[in-house]
Amino acid sequence: MVPFGSLDIRQQKPDGEIIESNAGVAHFLEHKLFESNNGADIMEAFSAMSANVNAFTSYNETCYYFSTGEADFSQPLELLLDFVQNLSITDESVEKEKGIIIQELRMYMQMPEARLMYETYRSLFKTHPVRIDIGGSEESVKAITKAELYDLYEANYHPSNSVLVIVSGQESEKILDLVKANQAGKTFPDFEARRRLIDMEELKVAKKHHSFAMDIQAKKITYSFKFNPAQGTRMDRLVQEWMIRIYLELLFSSYNPLYQNWLDSNRINDYFGYEVDVTDEYGFVMFYGEKESEEDLVALVNEGLSTDFATVAPYFENLKKRYFGQAIRSLNNPDDMAVSFARCVLLGLDYFATLDCVNQIEVDDLKEIGGVFDSAHSSIVSVRSKKA
């Protein structure tokens, strides 16, 4: 995993020079690394070793990973290190990849849920690059060059700027010896870290209301709130995110006496839910539902948020135990554990401390959460049927 994601479109060199990149370049680079310089198919090579390989690009990182049931996984591990640490592309292959990624972007824009999320981000944020799709836009993808890809690869894909996590039942020392031997046979240039540059986003939303039409049967709506993240450390912001999640779970689940009434009156269905995201630069809560009336979704959310907290507070400890239990059970999922551990390393967090952070929260802490839901900083976005 490398700390280079879709938000890294403005970076500053140690000498102060600012590098402006095309949106979607991190995702583009992820695609191109699977192109071997000898023409071999990386996917097929892993498959021949009984290993499944894949990758993803997020806002903050790019991750390459494989899983296998084989006791001896030295070959796929060597291949993972080798192909990620060797970019070999041509102008022709870059041009070909543009068409593939543009088709991918168009496909996502035809998916109602994906398009709704995209429009919600663009309505919430005015300048922050989170408003741009991880894959970029058709225009930005077309502008990407081979030289740009090589520059960003060399600036970000350096061993000292990456983390390798292996979750295995094998002896760790033997695995580390294999990794050290692989790295000893390679040479890398000196590394000069670049710093991500992002202007602070103001609290005012870009659009209070936005609606668009697609070829769908049922209208889908988001009702979102934008707020400032907690001051302090990244752990403080992680705790803030968990506080909001617990607060919403108490108010918008069967813990709330109103919940059964919402079900009986068809005010909520299986599509109803919410998302919470707190980062160093912003925070938001997004409610979503499948309803014909935007007003009814807003009324439902406000009704839930207006619930007397004393009626759900008695369930707080049970809910906290449930979340902690889920965190412990996640240790039984090697794939999730590897990704989560790597993210924590890049963020400077103790992975095991993050599993326990929910236990830092007391019920009285939740009484201040209501201030997050300020209608002055809210946005309503809907996708309606073209027939409506």
Steps between C-alpha positions, in 0.01 A plus 500: 500500500625848412356829635409622153132528415254706303532800734871535418458721195700788651832411661786715621863399463751562782634801304152657500409426137133407462409215264149511353375164370199390301209364702485120492873452448543278810230265370655509152839408647346206684373365168834543325704319765330177398666536160818293503800618297537156342140482387395239756158523664547570872154367585570171322841469666343524846226258401761247390641524853155431653471860619231762447637849438324834488545869577300810589547874509325705767512867592815454707684190382558238233518138609615186319427166663472127450361211701579130478432180685842360413739443789794617288412843364855615429446518123189724501659716771808552284279576201299755701817682600646481150206629299412783740862615504540509123301732275555432131255668260489646154318797347287257301395302809413822683274611217332159490438509875324835472221343299460218755480737798262740324265208431526408869410857601202503264379168640503634857316815394221274366458337843239696702659445843850589380375809316300609806810477720703694243242779484472506879873562540486774237211663684672485839848613400605810309876453462616186678616232251272245666235649269686346205450134411791275604543410133499866396295638213510422129687826441761439771558139393556608139764751620712244690843437346768235533741759640248600768450137602874436531554818702225416749605137518860592586381763749259275689576131435823478700564223758547760775157644412310172501393231741493123452265302725490121499236309695611139519540198722860455382809594700545875467880495499515273194255722314694813591824340382334438163387863477845630601668280237264630234568862591875448529512411131350834397620858499282803560570873464506727803153585618372852553151499647239724345226655710135493402348845461129547560333831575272491802138466400253754635198372689246642255378236253539545124130431427211492746288304255573305184283261298564312177324235291603147398329194360387357836177379660520646850634837612812492720596783736788605722475748786847597621660713769846653480698576818849581620712203615619477859812690592799304624641171376381251240393274784280784630330517160458122491332515841278781373394284206414210731305732730284611207452142379385383843274803538331432166469128568313577821264743325441321169463134596271282708651658812277799425131447595404694183674251272215249486257779411727605212498143372125453537427824314754417224699814577820294487598189307810287442662778297497750787833557673777744573875548451748686721844624398741707709843593360768757579330752267125439523218306654156406369200281572287383209154348537356321198161358415276385218198729518294715268492790747818683592305678771401169659862379519604831657210479746589141587865588568405803705249294695768245583752768597238665723442181698541546874846350549402378847275238335793334319786571743439177700602298192834677463718249685354202313556672167857591595569135589354390168729732303801389703409138434482570127845659517643190667330269248661700219831346611370175351492655152858505364415718197334775704765479769783549249338807341397655832843443654675656199272805511574548869875490434470767231282715727730461798237313702535193719280237332410323825424832670249578223317175577462615859416866436125442534559417867624856557150635436261569786128558465532863610735562205212442260297789634712743300462315169174671410691815403638317196157502335469867409245554223688815397777269376281232345431391144223301331576308181263273310495286188152475350347298219505654154133409480411711804 
